[in-house]
């Protein structure tokens, strides 16, 4: 009888523990721990309230510096001297992380969080910010982002290896600091009198502030909330397969040739019909036909006039694309590049620019001899810090499509 009672007791304890864990996981008012952060929603993005400490953990408090990380690495470095790494090393080592994006395998954010994009950093800047020399009477200086109560504090922790001399030297504590984005060498630069997205050597040691892994955005693939800019409602995402939107604003979607309702994948030679042969067909029409419009139902290709309105609105380069409009009425165009062909298929300028089509065509003038070439189509085009009112693309080349509301 005693054994049976003990067994029942064990079952009861297990049930109670499991039930408590479920309730705890759903309790958004829990006390922050090194693994749990309540987060703050700013501009539709959930930001952690604290920097990353050791890999996979949050720093103790919002004013705590956490650790410094080189771009693409999950090895943390101490925010104070003497220098020591999360691996126990005491000598700085330049870590050469490959690729153009910070991989999830090396992401030091705790479970359920990730490194932010340049787009998300720019949304944070646009939400409003101010410098404080004494956050919550802690004596710690830094910058506040957002508007109370939806606000986060980023401490002025400084940087390591700021002279890029492979020493890991600590500098600028209390005045300047940086927070990494997931695009190579792109970071949020914060000074006591300004803040902006910039670039720095990937061997620099900067802080990491995470954003919540979301379902995003559980957003519909066939509809979009839209953003009104200059009286025009713009979709917040590029077109993916015909009749659908990409999953997130940062996703390039698929590439389209003029007046053809067939999307091309940027990662491999395959189109939305499953074909693997590049199409050299050039439409002879001067307007994009409604039947060939790849925008989802209720949306369409923008006109030249609508595109010019967007271009004349304030815009800023984010390191991985361009943000148009003023917070909160902003849309992001990723620097997706374009597909070009002379009887072959190749991706160019990815990460540096190229925008979206408009529903118009113009004669294409050859540079140099000013002779007329094929008819070409006009588009919004940008390269890093430059933006063109419109630019002519030969029909056979393929770029992204961004829709406006009908």
N, C-alpha and C positions, 0 to 999 in steps of 0.2 A: 504493500500500500504506500509505503514511504517513497519507493522508487517512482510510482505512478504520479504522486504529488509533485516530486521534483521535476519530472518530465513536463507536467502541466505548467509548472512554474516557469520552466525554460521557454515553453511555447508562448506563454503570456508575456514574458519579458521581450522576446523577439518581436512579437506583434506590436507591443507598446513602442519599442525602439523604431521599428519600421514606420509606424504611424507618425511618430514624432519627427522623423526625418522628412517625410512627405510634407507635413505641415510646415516644417522649417524651410524647406525649399521653396514654398509658396509665400513665405512671409517676407515681403519687401521692406519691412521696417527693422530687419535684423541688425544687430550691432556689426559694423564692419570688422572683418578679420583679414588676415593676409591672403585668404583665398576668395573672400566674398566682398563685393563693393556694391552699394545701392545704386550707384550711377545717377547721372543727371541728364535729362533730355534737353538738348540745345539744337535748334534747327532740325528737329526730327531725328537726330543722332544721339544715342546714349553714350555719354562720356564717363569714364571712371573718374572718381573724385581724388585719386591718388596716383602717383607715379609707380612704375614697376620697381620692386626691390630686387631681391634675388630672382633668377629665372622662375617664372610660374607663380610669383607672389606679388602682392601689393606692398608698398611702403607702409609704415605704421600709421602715419597721419597725412592730411593734405599738404601740410607744410614740410614734410620730410622729403629729402632730395631723392631717395631711392638710390639706384645704381646707374652708372653710365654704360652705354652699349655702342659698339661700332655697328655701322649699317650692315644689316643682313645676318648679324651674329646673335646667338643666345648666351653669350658669355658676358656677365656683368662685371663692372669695375667700380671700386669704392668711390663715393662722392667726397671723401675726405682723405687726407694723407695720414699714415703711410698707404701707398698704393697696394691693393690686394684685389684679386679677381674672385668671382664666385666659384672658380675651380681651385682656389687656394694659391694661385700663382702670385708672385710679387715683382714680376718684371713685365712691362708693357709689351704686347705682341700685336703687330699690325695683322688684322684678320682679313683676308681677301675672300669675301663672300661672292660667289658667281651670280650671274643673271641680272635682270633689270628690276625684278620685284622681290621683296622680302618673302622667303618661303615660309609656309605654315609650320614646317618641321623645325625651323630656327626661330619662330616667333616666341619671345620671352613673356608674352602676356599670359596671365592665368587662364585656366580653362573657361571657355565661353566668351573670351575677349580676343581682340586682334589689333595689330598695328593699323593706324588710320591711313587713309589715302590723302594725297594732296588736295583733292576736292573737298574732303571732309575737314581738313585743316582750314581751307579757305572759308567754308561755311562757318566755322568756329570764329574766325577773325571777323567776319561780317556780322556776327551776332552782337558785337560791341565788346569793348575791353578797356580796362583801366589799370594803371600801375599803382601798387600799394607798397609802402616801405615797412609796414608793420601789420601783417595779416593776422587778424583776430588776436591782437596783442601778444603775438608769439615772437615778435622781433624779426620775423622772416620777411624779406622783400620778394616781390614777384608780381605776376599779372593775373587779374581776374577776368574771366571770359563769361559772356552771357549777361542776363538780367535777373536779379534776385526774384524768386528763390531758385530759379534754374541757372545756376552759376557754378563754375569750377575755378579753383586756384592752382596756378602753376608756379612753383617756387623758383627763384633765381639761383639755381644750383651751380651755374657756371658750365664749363666744358673740360674734357680731358683731351690731351694731345692737340691742343689748339694751334700749335706751331707746326704740326704735322712732321715732327722730327723723331718719331718713334720712341718717345720717352714717356708718354702718358701724362705729361705735366698738367697740373690743374690750374685753371685760370678763370677770371671773370665772375667768380662767385659773388652773389649779391647784386650784380648789375645786369649781366647778359647771360642768356642760356639758349639752348635749342632742344627741340623735340622731333624725333625722326618720323618721317612718312614712309610708306612701303615702297615708293619708287626710289631707285638707286640715287643716293647723294642728295635727295630732296628733303628739306626739313623746315619746320616752323622756327624762324629766327625771332627771338624776343629780346628787346632792349628796353631800357627804362623809359624811352620816349617813343618807341615804335614797335611794330610787329608785322611780319610778312613772311611769305613762303620764299625760300631761297635754296641755294645749293652749297654743299661743302664736301670735302674729301670724306669718303666712306670710312676712313681710318680714324675720324674724329669720334670722341666719346661723348654722346649726348643722352639725354633722358628719353624714356619711352612712356607715353600716356596712351592708354588703350581705349578702344571703342567696343561696344557690345556686338557680339555676333548676333545679327538679327535675321529675321525671316524676310525682310524688306519687302524683305520688305515685302512679305507676302503680297506684293503688288501684283495686280492682274497682268497677264501677258497680252491681253487684248484691249485694255483700257488704261488710262493714266489720269492722275489727278489734275495735271496741267498747271502751268504758271502763267499769269498774265503779265506781259512785258510790252509796254508801248501800245496797249490796247489789243494785242494779239495773244491768244492762248497757245503757248508752246508746250509740247510734250516734254517730260523731264528725262526721257530715255530715247536712245536711238532705236530704229527699226531693226529687229532681228530677222527671223524668217518672215516671208510675206504675210502681212496681216497680224503680226505680233510685235510686241516691244521686247527689248533686251531686259534681263532680270534686274539690273541696277543702272543708275546714271553713269557709273564709271565703265560699264561694259561697252565695247565698240559696236556690238551687234554684227550684222552682216554688211557686205559691200555690194553696191548696185551700180550697174552701167545705166546710162541715160535711157529712160523710157522702157526699161525691161524689168518685168516683175519676177526676177530671179536673183536671189541673194548668193553671195560668195563668201566662203569661210576664210578667215585670215590665217588660220593655223595650218590648213592643208588645202590642196586643190580639190575642192568638192563644193558643189552648189546646193541650193535648197531643194533641187529636184534629184539629188543624188548623183549628178553627172560629174565626171572628172576631166572634161575637155573644155578648155577656155574658149569662150564665145567671142568671135571678132565682129559680130553683127553690129551695125551702126544704124540707129533709127533715123530716118530722113525727116521726121516731124519736128516742128518748131515748138510744140508744147507737149508736156508729159500727158499722155492720155489717161483718163480716169480709170479705164479698164486695166491699165498697167501700173497704177499707183500701189506701192507696197505697204502704205500706211494702213493701220487697223481701221475698222469701221468707225465712222464719225470723225476721222482725221484725214489730212491730205498733205501733199507736197506744198511747201510755202512758195509764195510768189517772190519776185525780185524785190518788190516794194517792201514786203514784210521782212525780208532778210536785211534790207538796209536799215529798217527801224531797229532791228536787233543789234546790228553792228554799231549804230550810233549811241546805243545805251552803254553805260559804264561796263567794262570787262577787265578781268585780271587773269594772268597766267598763274596756274597752280602747280606747275612742275609736271603734271600729267594730263593737262588739258587747259581749257579756258572757261571761266565762270562769267556768265553774262547777267546783267541786271544788278539790282540792289537788294540786300537782305530785307525781308525774306523772299522777295519775288526774284528768284535767280534760277537759271538753268546751267547745267554743266555740259560742255561738249568735250568728250575725251579726245586726246591726241592719238587717233586710231591709225593715222597714215592713210595710204590709198593703194589700190591694186592697179598696176599699169602693165601694158602688154604691147609687144610688137611680135605677135604670134607666140608669145609666152606669157607666163603669169608670175608676178613678183610683187611683194609688199615693200613699199617705200615710206620713209618719213614717220614710221611708227614712233610715238613718244615725242615727236616734235611738232606735229600739226595736222592740218587738213580738216575741213569741217563738214558741211552738208550741202546738198543740192538745193537749187531753187528751180521753179518751173519756167525756165526761159532758156533761149539759145541766142548766141551771137556769132558773128564771123570770128574765126580764130586767126590772129595775125602772127606769122612766124617771127620770132625774135631775130634781129639782124637785118634781114632783107625786107621786112614788112610786107611780105607777100601773103595772100590769103591761102590758108590751109583748109582742112575739113571744117565744117560747122562745128562749133563747140558749145558746151553748156556752161552756165555761170553758177557759181557756188560761193559760200562763205569759206574763206581759206585763211588759216593762221599758221605761222611758224614761230614757236617760242613766243617772243615778245612782239612780233609783227602780226598785223591783221589787215586783210584786204577787204575793200568794200564788196568786191566780187572778183572772181578769177575764172579764166576759161579753161575747161577741161575737154580734151578730145572725147568723143562719144564712147570709145571703147574702154576708157579707163573707168575704174569703179571706186566710189567713195561711200561714206555713211549717208544715211537718210534720217533727218529729224523732222517730225510732222508738226502741223498746226491744226487747231480745232476747226472743223467745218462750220 
